Amino acid sequence: MYKLLLCWRYLRTRWIALASIVSVTLGVATLIVVNSVMDGFTSQMQDRMHGILSDLVVETRSTAGLSQPDWYIKRIHERLGDSLSGVTTVVTLPAMMTFTVNGQSHTQQINLIGIDESSYADVSDFSKYLLHPSNQKQLDFRLQESGYDPARDALQPAGWEHRRYVEALKKENAKQQRLFREEMDRYQQLQKQIRESQLAKDTPDVLEKESASAGAAETVVEGTGEEVDSRLTSPSQNKASLDLLNQNPSISSAPTQGYAFDGEKEQHTGIVLGIGLGSIRGRDQDGKVKDHFYLRPGDDVSVAFPNAGTPPRAIDQSFTIVDFYESKMSEYDATFAFVPIQALQKARGMIDPQTGMGAVTSIQIKLKPNVDLAMARDALRAEFPPESMVSVNSWKDTQGPLLAAVAMETTILNILLFMIIAVAGFGILATFFMIVVEKTRDIGVLKSLGAPGTGIAAIFLGYGVLLGSVGAGVGLAVGLVFVWKINEIARVVEFVTGREVFDPTVYYFDKIPTIVHPTMLVWVSIGSVLIAVLASVLPSIRAARMHPVEALRYE
């Protein structure tokens, strides 16, 4: 009992112990905050990566792809059995996308992915990242009338509403240019007649008549331009045109001879672009994060990709943007583009003319919850060995370097932060040696009264346990409060310093993500207490070995 009383007395009366407690508190709180934020970022990143990627991918590097995907799917079902949740076929290849903005042509490298809209949602969370609500329920590569994320004002108008307006402007512009060229041709013809008449020394009356005709041609050109402008700016006629063209559009097929594609009523093959391919994220005048869209659903883009021949040659095909998807992973949002797999197979020549079966470049697999991912991957690798020129990887294998880098960063941060607590441990060590020297007389009195060496050692060890426990407890509370209010604290820091702590345009997060794992709290607390106890071992041994006569000789 005397041990606990002395420990508590030393803890209350020794102000120098407060410095040790503060050191442990700050170390524990910092470790909790950093781990919570790192776990939050890692979890969000993995959820977004896994949301767009399937659990397992069976793929080939062959340009022609897997010619018999049904045979591979059958073998996969036989090997995995009830572990399967969904299977779909995919065609993936590099491509170049070209589009026009403000009269200037732009080119962007993309990853073109052909998917089966009926089964792709079974292997990934792709649909929930789409902007149109109906596509979130069931992906459709037909352009929607409107309703693309009404919360984004910069995206409106979009869909057929936007496409009809743009195509009407194109038609009127083309018509105006055609009329202008016709009038210029007439004007040049008249000038030619004038020159010929001058050479023939025609009469002045004829020359005057020809000049008057030339002036009339110029007047016709100017009048045509004004007439076109008035039609385009007339709200009633615009509305009438939209009502007239408000019919159920169909996807255009390959143009036949004599066929004229009407962009107001038809669309090309649909394509879903990552939002980073059609917009730039920045801030408005009020400082709010906002996306500036230079492409919208309803616009057409041209995509060049290689065919399946040997050697491959480039194919250029037009597509109509039918939706955007936003996974908030910049690597995906700025490179991925999705099209119907049948259209891509047909364009690349991947369909067998005899069997009608289309080749694919990969087969994506979704497993049921709680199925061992590594075990399923190894089972398929045994089914499809490397010599078959087919590789089997999990989504973690695909993103292995990134996940390994994040794990390494977290480990290094934990080591560095534990060193902070270790510094506090050295402070406890120095404090205890000072207390042992200062309490030499008390130690001698206790030993002369019959206190054993183990009892003396237990006093200082208990003192170390109390220091570590109090510091860990306070640090635990401070760290949890900091994590709970981290976004409010970030705004206060931004207000004081005038600099942004967390930039949503870089991280694509609306707020700082945090996750608190109970096991992490337990290990941090145990580690801090253990460091405090280890720091008190040497002073405890010295106090236990002290002889009572030597301790009281000069008293």
Stockholm file with secondary structure:
# STOCKHOLM 1.0

chainA/1-555         MYKLLLCWRYLRTRWIALASIVSVTLGVATLIVVNSVMDGFTSQMQDRMHGILSDLVVETRSTAGLSQPDWYIKRIHERLGDSLSGVTTVVTLPAMMTFTVNGQSHTQQINLIGIDESSYADVSDFSKYLLHPSNQKQLDFRLQESGYDPARDALQPAGWEHRRYVEALKKENAKQQRLFREEMDRYQQLQKQIRESQLAKDTPDVLEKESASAGAAETVVEGTGEEVDSRLTSPSQNKASLDLLNQNPSISSAPTQGYAFDGEKEQHTGIVLGIGLGSIRGRDQDGKVKDHFYLRPGDDVSVAFPNAGTPPRAIDQSFTIVDFYESKMSEYDATFAFVPIQALQKARGMIDPQTGMGAVTSIQIKLKPNVDLAMARDALRAEFPPESMVSVNSWKDTQGPLLAAVAMETTILNILLFMIIAVAGFGILATFFMIVVEKTRDIGVLKSLGAPGTGIAAIFLGYGVLLGSVGAGVGLAVGLVFVWKINEIARVVEFVTGREVFDPTVYYFDKIPTIVHPTMLVWVSIGSVLIAVLASVLPSIRAARMHPVEALRYE
#=GR chainA/1-555 SS CHHHHHHHHHHHHCTHHHHHHHHHHHHHHHHHHHHHHHHHHHHHHHHHHHHHSCSEEEEECCSSCBSCHHHHHHHHHHHHGGGEEEEEEEEEEEEEEEEEETTEEEEEEEEEEEECTTTGGGTSSGGGGBSSHHHHHSCCCSCCSSCSCTTCGGGCSCTHHHHHHHHHHHHHHHHHHHHHHHHHHHHHHHHHHHHHHHHTTCCHHHHHHHHHHHHHHHHHHHHHHHHHHHHHTCHHHHHHHHHHHCSCCEECCSCCTTCCCCTTTEECEEEEEEGGGTEEEEECTTSCEEEEESSCTTCEEEEEEECSSSSCCEEEEEEEEEEEECCSCHHHHTTEEEEEHHHHHHHHTCBCTTTCCBCBSEEEEEECTTCCHHHHHHHHHHHSCGGGTEEEEEHHHHTHHHHHHHHHHHHHHHHHHHHHHHHHHHHHHHHHHHHHHHTHHHHHHHHHTTCCHHHHHHHHHHHHHHHHHHHHHHHHHHHHHHHHTHHHHHHHHHHHHSSCSSCHHHHCCSSCCCCCCHHHHHHHHHHHHHHHHHHTHHHHHHHHHCCHHHHHTTC
#=GC SS_cons         CHHHHHHHHHHHHCTHHHHHHHHHHHHHHHHHHHHHHHHHHHHHHHHHHHHHSCSEEEEECCSSCBSCHHHHHHHHHHHHGGGEEEEEEEEEEEEEEEEEETTEEEEEEEEEEEECTTTGGGTSSGGGGBSSHHHHHSCCCSCCSSCSCTTCGGGCSCTHHHHHHHHHHHHHHHHHHHHHHHHHHHHHHHHHHHHHHHHTTCCHHHHHHHHHHHHHHHHHHHHHHHHHHHHHTCHHHHHHHHHHHCSCCEECCSCCTTCCCCTTTEECEEEEEEGGGTEEEEECTTSCEEEEESSCTTCEEEEEEECSSSSCCEEEEEEEEEEEECCSCHHHHTTEEEEEHHHHHHHHTCBCTTTCCBCBSEEEEEECTTCCHHHHHHHHHHHSCGGGTEEEEEHHHHTHHHHHHHHHHHHHHHHHHHHHHHHHHHHHHHHHHHHHHHTHHHHHHHHHTTCCHHHHHHHHHHHHHHHHHHHHHHHHHHHHHHHHTHHHHHHHHHHHHSSCSSCHHHHCCSSCCCCCCHHHHHHHHHHHHHHHHHHTHHHHHHHHHCCHHHHHTTC
//
